[in-house]
């Protein structure tokens, strides 16, 4: 297993996808009014893409339309001082095809926030990277 200069395990893309599939929440980073914005979202993986459900016309849907965004998810155990973080960077698009939208509605991705969430954002990973605290420190 390779390590970075800080002693964290460098995860390969497949391990990153495996870890992403294990957690329901992440954060999307996008540009809103020319400033960085971070929003917590629940998500699901679909064919390797990150899919988020949001409201039609929401600031997230507007900001993510054909923009390059970052998405991050992690998990940690504070007592054991272990954890991991995965970052996905790539183009985001609002799903507009009615057949694809219908299929995505059937996935087990239910909104956590109140209100109608009938729009879907798909993030296609151009870059995917991750780090994990090692079980034992490298020698």
C-alpha positions as CSV (number, residue, x, y, z in Angstrom):
1,X,0.0,0.0,0.0
2,X,1.5,3.4,-0.9
3,X,1.6,6.2,1.6
4,X,1.7,10.0,1.2
5,X,4.3,12.2,2.9
6,X,2.0,12.5,6.0
7,X,1.8,8.7,6.5
8,X,-1.7,8.2,5.1
9,X,-2.6,5.3,2.8
10,X,-3.2,6.5,-0.7
11,X,-6.3,4.7,-2.0
12,X,-6.7,3.5,-5.5
13,X,-9.9,4.6,-7.4
14,X,-11.6,1.2,-6.9
15,X,-11.1,1.3,-3.2
16,X,-12.4,4.9,-3.2
17,X,-15.6,3.7,-5.0
18,X,-16.0,0.9,-2.5
19,X,-15.8,3.3,0.4
20,X,-18.1,5.8,-1.2
21,X,-20.8,3.1,-1.5
22,X,-20.7,2.5,2.3
23,X,-21.8,6.0,3.4
24,X,-25.0,7.9,2.7
25,X,-23.8,11.5,3.2
26,X,-21.2,13.7,1.6
27,X,-20.5,17.3,0.7
28,X,-20.7,18.9,-2.7
29,X,-18.4,21.9,-3.4
30,X,-19.6,24.3,-6.1
31,X,-19.5,28.0,-7.0
32,X,-22.3,30.2,-5.9
33,X,-22.2,34.0,-6.7
34,X,-18.5,33.7,-7.6
35,X,-17.6,32.2,-4.2
36,X,-17.0,28.6,-3.1
37,X,-20.0,26.9,-1.5
38,X,-20.2,23.6,0.4
39,X,-23.5,21.8,0.9
40,X,-24.1,18.5,2.7
41,X,-26.1,16.0,0.6
42,X,-27.2,12.5,0.7
43,X,-26.1,10.6,-2.4
44,X,-25.9,7.2,-4.2
45,X,-23.5,5.8,-6.7
46,X,-24.9,4.9,-10.1
47,X,-22.6,3.3,-12.7
48,X,-19.6,4.9,-10.9
49,X,-21.2,8.4,-10.9
50,X,-22.3,10.3,-7.8
51,X,-26.0,11.1,-8.0
52,X,-27.7,13.7,-5.8
53,X,-31.4,14.4,-5.5
54,X,-32.3,18.1,-5.2
55,X,-35.1,20.5,-5.8
56,X,-35.8,21.8,-9.3
57,X,-34.5,25.3,-9.6
58,X,-32.5,25.1,-6.4
59,X,-29.3,27.1,-6.1
60,X,-27.4,23.7,-6.2
61,X,-29.1,22.6,-9.4
62,X,-28.4,26.0,-11.0
63,X,-24.8,26.2,-9.8
64,X,-23.9,22.6,-10.7
65,X,-25.3,22.8,-14.3
66,X,-22.4,21.8,-16.5
67,X,-19.9,23.0,-13.9
68,X,-16.8,21.3,-12.5
69,X,-17.5,20.4,-8.9
70,X,-15.9,18.6,-6.1
71,X,-17.6,16.0,-3.9
72,X,-16.2,14.6,-0.7
73,X,-17.3,11.9,1.6
74,X,-15.6,10.4,4.7
75,X,-16.0,8.2,7.7
76,X,-14.1,8.1,10.9
77,X,-13.9,6.6,14.4
78,X,-12.7,9.4,16.7
79,X,-11.9,7.0,19.6
80,X,-9.8,4.7,17.4
81,X,-8.3,7.7,15.5
82,X,-9.0,6.0,12.2
83,X,-10.9,7.1,9.1
84,X,-10.9,7.8,5.4
85,X,-11.8,10.6,3.0
86,X,-12.6,10.3,-0.7
87,X,-12.7,13.3,-3.1
88,X,-14.4,13.2,-6.6
89,X,-13.8,16.0,-9.0
90,X,-15.7,16.2,-12.3
91,X,-18.4,17.8,-14.4
92,X,-21.9,17.9,-12.9
93,X,-25.1,18.0,-14.9
94,X,-28.7,18.2,-14.1
95,X,-30.4,15.0,-15.5
96,X,-32.9,16.1,-18.1
97,X,-33.7,12.9,-19.9
98,X,-37.2,11.7,-18.7
99,X,-36.2,8.0,-18.9
100,X,-33.1,8.5,-16.9
101,X,-35.0,10.6,-14.4
102,X,-37.6,7.8,-14.0
103,X,-34.9,5.2,-13.5
104,X,-33.1,7.4,-10.9
105,X,-36.4,7.8,-9.0
106,X,-36.4,4.0,-8.5
107,X,-33.0,4.0,-6.8
108,X,-32.9,4.0,-3.0
109,X,-32.1,7.7,-2.8
110,X,-34.7,9.4,-0.7
111,X,-34.3,13.1,0.3
112,X,-33.4,13.8,3.9
113,X,-34.3,17.5,3.7
114,X,-37.9,18.7,3.6
115,X,-39.6,19.8,0.4
116,X,-39.9,18.4,-3.0
117,X,-36.7,17.0,-4.5
118,X,-37.5,15.9,-8.0
119,X,-34.3,16.9,-9.8
120,X,-31.1,14.8,-10.0
121,X,-27.5,15.9,-10.4
122,X,-25.0,13.5,-11.8
123,X,-21.3,14.0,-11.2
124,X,-19.0,12.0,-13.5
125,X,-15.6,11.5,-11.8
126,X,-12.8,12.9,-13.8
127,X,-10.5,12.6,-10.8
128,X,-11.0,10.4,-7.8
129,X,-8.6,10.2,-4.9
130,X,-8.7,9.1,-1.3
131,X,-6.6,8.8,1.9
132,X,-7.0,6.5,4.9
133,X,-5.3,6.4,8.3
134,X,-3.4,3.2,8.4
135,X,-4.3,0.4,10.8
136,X,-0.6,0.4,11.8
137,X,1.9,3.1,11.0
138,X,4.3,2.4,8.2
139,X,7.9,1.7,9.2
